[in-house]
């Protein structure tokens, strides 16, 4: 039995993974790794992780978030988080991961942030 259930869905060009359960050493961490790697291999570049259903995350789970972020970033993509619970938010603050990830309170804010990022990138490209 797995500790983490992952449901994939689309919101326009953004892939959202709804996570439910625990992200910790073992299957939960491995499941997240496989899901993010699979998206990257399919060419998905805009990914949101919905952490509303995550009840626990350990250092291995945090490490997997960082690893996924790095992999997606190197492939030219963006990984953002939303609905980060109080305890997980506290852990991310203590580990300074909130300075790495874009974290949003709601799905609509997170989705909108991709449009803002794309508009800024297009503007920067037009200046070159």
Backbone as CSV, one residue per row, in Angstrom:
resi,resn,N_x,N_y,N_z,CA_x,CA_y,CA_z,C_x,C_y,C_z
1,UNK,0.840,-1.193,0.000,0.000,0.000,0.000,0.875,1.243,0.000
2,UNK,0.519,2.186,-0.820,1.299,3.410,-0.931,0.863,4.439,0.116
3,UNK,1.762,5.305,0.474,1.466,6.366,1.432,0.994,7.631,0.747
4,UNK,1.082,7.670,-0.585,0.762,8.882,-1.327,-0.043,8.535,-2.563
5,UNK,-1.192,9.194,-2.699,-1.993,9.066,-3.913,-1.793,10.334,-4.723
6,UNK,-1.573,10.159,-6.021,-1.323,11.288,-6.910,-2.345,11.252,-8.037
7,UNK,-3.065,12.354,-8.185,-4.038,12.483,-9.258,-3.585,13.617,-10.170
8,UNK,-3.511,13.320,-11.448,-3.076,14.323,-12.436,-4.290,14.900,-13.149
9,UNK,-4.275,16.222,-13.320,-5.323,16.894,-14.081,-4.732,18.101,-14.784
10,UNK,-5.491,18.659,-15.721,-5.044,19.799,-16.518,-5.887,21.023,-16.232
11,UNK,-5.239,22.175,-16.235,-5.917,23.465,-16.203,-5.237,24.275,-17.299
12,UNK,-5.858,24.251,-18.462,-5.278,24.835,-19.677,-3.941,24.151,-19.950
13,UNK,-2.835,24.884,-20.000,-1.528,24.290,-20.312,-0.755,23.878,-19.067
14,UNK,-1.397,23.935,-17.931,-0.732,23.633,-16.667,-1.184,22.266,-16.169
15,UNK,-0.219,21.452,-15.764,-0.526,20.151,-15.190,-0.510,20.285,-13.676
16,UNK,-1.579,19.819,-13.066,-1.710,19.895,-11.608,-1.695,18.481,-11.047
17,UNK,-0.847,18.279,-10.060,-0.833,17.010,-9.345,-1.452,17.242,-7.972
18,UNK,-2.567,16.574,-7.717,-3.209,16.624,-6.414,-2.609,15.495,-5.580
19,UNK,-1.950,15.861,-4.490,-1.284,14.885,-3.640,-2.128,14.631,-2.395
20,UNK,-2.266,13.361,-2.038,-3.069,12.965,-0.886,-2.302,11.915,-0.098
21,UNK,-1.945,12.225,1.146,-1.256,11.253,1.983,0.042,11.800,2.541
22,UNK,1.041,10.919,2.602,2.322,11.256,3.221,3.447,11.185,2.198
23,UNK,4.322,12.192,2.241,5.516,12.186,1.393,6.688,11.957,2.338
24,UNK,7.130,10.725,2.389,8.208,10.392,3.313,9.065,9.288,2.718
25,UNK,10.157,9.005,3.394,11.096,7.993,2.936,10.349,6.727,2.555
26,UNK,10.628,6.236,1.382,9.960,5.029,0.916,9.071,5.330,-0.265
27,UNK,7.923,4.676,-0.272,7.043,4.748,-1.433,6.519,6.133,-1.750
28,UNK,6.121,6.915,-0.758,5.566,8.241,-1.021,6.533,9.127,-1.771
29,UNK,7.777,9.108,-1.346,8.815,9.900,-1.983,9.105,9.370,-3.391
30,UNK,9.166,8.043,-3.514,9.436,7.427,-4.815,8.301,7.688,-5.798
31,UNK,7.061,7.648,-5.307,5.909,7.905,-6.177,5.946,9.327,-6.734
32,UNK,6.283,10.279,-5.877,6.379,11.665,-6.325,7.507,11.816,-7.348
33,UNK,8.635,11.185,-7.078,9.770,11.228,-8.004,9.358,10.704,-9.378
34,UNK,8.704,9.557,-9.407,8.278,8.954,-10.678,7.273,9.840,-11.409
35,UNK,6.355,10.423,-10.672,5.344,11.287,-11.301,5.993,12.508,-11.946
36,UNK,6.893,13.167,-11.230,7.551,14.365,-11.769,8.480,14.020,-12.924
37,UNK,9.194,12.911,-12.800,10.090,12.488,-13.886,9.281,12.157,-15.143
38,UNK,8.155,11.471,-14.943,7.297,11.123,-16.081,6.769,12.357,-16.795
39,UNK,6.365,13.366,-16.038,5.882,14.606,-16.654,6.994,15.277,-17.453
40,UNK,8.186,15.325,-16.884,9.324,15.952,-17.566,9.643,15.216,-18.859
41,UNK,9.616,13.883,-18.817,9.893,13.083,-20.014,8.841,13.292,-21.094
42,UNK,7.605,13.597,-20.687,6.533,13.867,-21.652,6.577,15.291,-22.173
43,UNK,7.508,16.103,-21.678,7.631,17.472,-22.156,6.771,18.475,-21.406
44,UNK,6.185,18.070,-20.296,5.370,18.990,-19.494,6.310,19.959,-18.789
45,UNK,6.013,21.257,-18.895,6.925,22.266,-18.341,6.285,23.190,-17.311
46,UNK,4.977,23.123,-17.157,4.292,23.964,-16.171,3.525,23.044,-15.228
47,UNK,4.058,22.925,-14.005,3.518,21.951,-13.057,3.192,22.619,-11.727
48,UNK,2.018,22.284,-11.222,1.592,22.736,-9.900,1.383,21.519,-9.013
49,UNK,1.861,21.607,-7.787,1.606,20.555,-6.807,0.611,21.090,-5.789
50,UNK,-0.511,20.400,-5.660,-1.530,20.741,-4.674,-1.226,19.933,-3.414
51,UNK,-0.757,20.612,-2.374,-0.369,19.942,-1.139,-1.472,19.943,-0.082
52,UNK,-2.688,20.302,-0.455,-3.787,20.381,0.518,-4.014,19.049,1.225
53,UNK,-3.839,17.948,0.531,-4.104,16.633,1.106,-2.893,15.952,1.709
54,UNK,-1.775,16.657,1.790,-0.561,16.062,2.352,-0.592,16.234,3.869
55,UNK,-0.619,15.112,4.553,-0.719,15.145,6.013,0.642,15.138,6.698
56,UNK,1.661,14.681,6.000,2.997,14.593,6.600,4.046,14.622,5.496
57,UNK,5.156,15.287,5.792,6.300,15.270,4.881,7.553,15.209,5.744
58,UNK,8.487,14.344,5.364,9.743,14.257,6.115,10.874,14.822,5.265
59,UNK,12.100,14.708,5.761,13.240,15.288,5.045,13.427,14.657,3.673
60,UNK,13.115,13.380,3.544,13.200,12.724,2.242,12.176,13.315,1.274
61,UNK,10.984,13.593,1.784,9.943,14.210,0.958,10.314,15.614,0.529
62,UNK,10.885,16.385,1.461,11.357,17.730,1.112,12.457,17.639,0.059
63,UNK,13.346,16.660,0.243,14.416,16.452,-0.738,13.868,16.118,-2.108
64,UNK,12.783,15.354,-2.146,12.168,14.997,-3.423,11.532,16.202,-4.090
65,UNK,10.958,17.109,-3.296,10.427,18.354,-3.864,11.550,19.160,-4.511
66,UNK,12.681,19.261,-3.821,13.829,20.007,-4.351,14.365,19.333,-5.603
67,UNK,14.484,18.021,-5.572,14.978,17.281,-6.737,14.061,17.491,-7.946
68,UNK,12.750,17.398,-7.709,11.792,17.625,-8.793,11.870,19.035,-9.332
69,UNK,11.996,19.999,-8.432,12.138,21.395,-8.831,13.366,21.569,-9.730
70,UNK,14.480,20.995,-9.323,15.730,21.122,-10.074,15.607,20.486,-11.455
71,UNK,15.047,19.293,-11.509,14.888,18.580,-12.783,14.016,19.380,-13.746
72,UNK,12.901,19.869,-13.240,11.961,20.612,-14.088,12.560,21.957,-14.515
73,UNK,13.245,22.620,-13.589,13.879,23.903,-13.898,14.950,23.732,-14.981
74,UNK,15.761,22.692,-14.869,16.805,22.433,-15.880,16.225,22.121,-17.245
75,UNK,14.998,21.586,-17.264,14.329,21.278,-18.528,13.590,22.501,-19.078
76,UNK,13.736,23.645,-18.393,13.100,24.875,-18.860,11.693,25.068,-18.337
77,UNK,11.338,24.330,-17.303,9.984,24.408,-16.777,9.900,25.084,-15.427
78,UNK,8.697,25.097,-14.899,8.411,25.705,-13.594,7.611,24.716,-12.754
79,UNK,7.999,24.595,-11.489,7.263,23.805,-10.509,6.867,24.732,-9.380
80,UNK,5.564,24.817,-9.124,5.052,25.702,-8.080,4.135,24.903,-7.159
81,UNK,3.952,25.422,-5.953,3.158,24.743,-4.935,1.968,25.599,-4.521
82,UNK,0.892,24.935,-4.118,-0.214,25.674,-3.519,-0.909,24.820,-2.466
83,UNK,-1.653,25.485,-1.612,-2.345,24.863,-0.482,-1.361,24.142,0.429
84,UNK,-0.313,24.829,0.812,0.685,24.259,1.716,0.155,24.419,3.142
85,UNK,-0.016,23.301,3.848,-0.585,23.330,5.201,0.350,24.010,6.189
86,UNK,-0.173,24.341,7.350,0.585,25.057,8.377,1.882,24.377,8.766
87,UNK,1.840,23.081,9.061,3.044,22.361,9.495,4.066,22.265,8.362
88,UNK,3.610,21.994,7.165,4.536,21.896,6.032,5.102,23.272,5.709
89,UNK,4.294,24.302,5.819,4.761,25.676,5.610,5.848,26.012,6.630
90,UNK,5.626,25.598,7.860,6.610,25.823,8.926,7.931,25.110,8.627
91,UNK,7.851,23.860,8.167,9.064,23.120,7.808,9.797,23.789,6.645
92,UNK,9.037,24.262,5.673,9.654,24.917,4.519,10.273,26.253,4.912
93,UNK,9.708,26.906,5.912,10.287,28.149,6.421,11.609,27.859,7.131
94,UNK,11.595,26.844,8.008,12.804,26.493,8.761,13.952,26.051,7.853
95,UNK,13.616,25.352,6.779,14.643,24.861,5.860,14.960,25.862,4.749
96,UNK,14.302,27.016,4.799,14.473,28.094,3.822,14.031,27.702,2.402
97,UNK,13.210,26.670,2.293,12.709,26.258,0.986,11.662,27.215,0.435
98,UNK,11.098,28.054,1.295,10.153,29.057,0.797,10.855,30.103,-0.060
99,UNK,12.180,30.178,0.042,12.925,31.093,-0.825,13.194,30.457,-2.188
100,UNK,12.975,29.155,-2.291,13.206,28.428,-3.540,11.917,28.301,-4.344
101,UNK,10.857,27.878,-3.680,9.592,27.600,-4.349,8.676,28.811,-4.384
102,UNK,7.906,28.901,-5.450,6.786,29.836,-5.502,5.617,29.102,-4.848
103,UNK,5.083,29.672,-3.776,4.012,29.044,-3.013,2.799,29.970,-3.014
104,UNK,1.626,29.390,-3.285,0.391,30.164,-3.378,-0.673,29.579,-2.461
105,UNK,-1.584,30.433,-2.034,-2.664,29.999,-1.156,-3.750,29.253,-1.914
106,UNK,-4.007,29.676,-3.148,-5.105,29.073,-3.908,-4.639,28.605,-5.279
107,UNK,-5.424,27.719,-5.847,-5.125,27.215,-7.186,-5.223,28.324,-8.219
108,UNK,-6.218,29.190,-8.087,-6.387,30.254,-9.080,-5.184,31.199,-9.085
109,UNK,-4.663,31.544,-7.905,-3.456,32.386,-7.830,-2.268,31.691,-8.490
110,UNK,-2.131,30.411,-8.215,-1.001,29.654,-8.755,-1.083,29.559,-10.278
111,UNK,-2.270,29.274,-10.792,-2.456,29.186,-12.245,-2.181,30.532,-12.890
112,UNK,-2.706,31.585,-12.299,-2.511,32.944,-12.816,-1.023,33.321,-12.851
113,UNK,-0.246,32.822,-11.893,1.172,33.162,-11.828,1.941,32.683,-13.054
114,UNK,1.481,31.604,-13.675,2.140,31.133,-14.896,1.927,32.113,-16.035
115,UNK,0.749,32.713,-16.113,0.471,33.706,-17.155,1.341,34.936,-16.960
116,UNK,1.509,35.364,-15.723,2.345,36.529,-15.424,3.791,36.235,-15.794
117,UNK,4.277,35.042,-15.439,5.642,34.647,-15.764,5.850,34.611,-17.272
118,UNK,4.882,34.057,-18.000,4.984,33.978,-19.458,4.997,35.364,-20.087
119,UNK,4.168,36.262,-19.575,4.118,37.628,-20.117,5.441,38.347,-19.871
120,UNK,6.017,38.183,-18.684,7.309,38.811,-18.390,8.398,38.248,-19.291
121,UNK,8.381,36.953,-19.516,9.377,36.311,-20.366,9.256,36.798,-21.813
122,UNK,8.020,36.907,-22.313,7.808,37.390,-23.681,8.288,38.828,-23.819
123,UNK,8.043,39.648,-22.807,8.487,41.032,-22.839,10.014,41.098,-22.845
124,UNK,10.658,40.308,-22.004,12.126,40.282,-21.944,12.702,39.833,-23.281
125,UNK,12.071,38.834,-23.905,12.544,38.363,-25.203,12.423,39.439,-26.280
126,UNK,11.390,40.277,-26.187,11.195,41.308,-27.190,12.256,42.419,-27.080
127,UNK,12.876,42.530,-25.917,13.907,43.546,-25.721,15.255,43.127,-26.310
128,UNK,15.401,41.851,-26.543,16.701,41.346,-27.033,16.859,41.560,-28.514
